[in-house]
Amino acid sequence: MGICSKIRIVYGVVTVSDKGQIAIPADLRRDLDIKQGDKLFVLKRRDEAGFTLIKLEKIDELMYKIQEDELFFSRENNEK
């Protein structure tokens, strides 16, 4: 029986090395098709609970979705 990667959000725990490095779990790299040499965009969460990594090649697609969502920035302003 396999694991449905469409609903999987937890891939384990990683440890930060003394150089500030972490290893991305192999299952997550496979599911997201992250390969050696790929660039990841790093965003700090507003609540300072952590960060998000986004494949650089997906940033344009994300920005387009944000631009198309007329309420995106108004929601951000209303939460402050």
N, C-alpha and C positions, 0 to 999 in steps of 0.2 A: 504494500500500500504506500503510495507516494504522498507527499505533502503538497497541498494546493498553495502555490506561491502568491496567488492573488490576494489571499487574506492573511498571509504570514507577515507579521510586523516585528517580531522579536527573533533575533539571530544569535543571541548569547550575550556574553560580557567580554569586553576588551580591557586591557590594562595599558595605561600610558607609561611609556618607557622613560628613562632618565633624560632622553633627548626629546621628549614630547611627542613621540611617535606612537601610533596605534596600528594594529593589523586589522584590515577589513575582513570579516569572516568569509571563507571560501564560498559557502552557500549563497551569501548575499552578493558577492562579486559575480557569481554565475547567474543568479536571478536577474541582476541589473546589467549584465554584460559589461562589467568593469574590467578592463584589461590593463596590463602594464603600460605605462606611458599616458593613460587617460588623465585628463585634467579635471579636477573637481572644484567647484565654486563653494566657498565656505561662508555660511551666514550664521551670525549669533542670534539666538532666540531673544525676543524682547524681554521675556521673563527671566532671562539669564540661567535657565535650567540646562542649557546645552547648546548644541549647534546643529545645523543641517548641512549636508553635502549634496550638491546637485551637479550632475555631469555637465561640463561646460557646453557641450553640444546641445543640451536641452534648455539652456538659459533663454535663447531667442524665443523658443516655443512658450516658455513660462511668461516671459515679458509680453508676448502677444496676447496671451490669455488675460493677463492683468489689464492691458489696455482695452480689451474688449468688454471687460466687466466694469460698467459705468459706476457701480456702487462700491467698487473695491476701496478707493481712497476715502469715500465718505464713511464707510464702516470703520476704517482705521481712525479717522478723526473723531468719530462718535465714541470710541472706546477710551479715549484719553480723558 
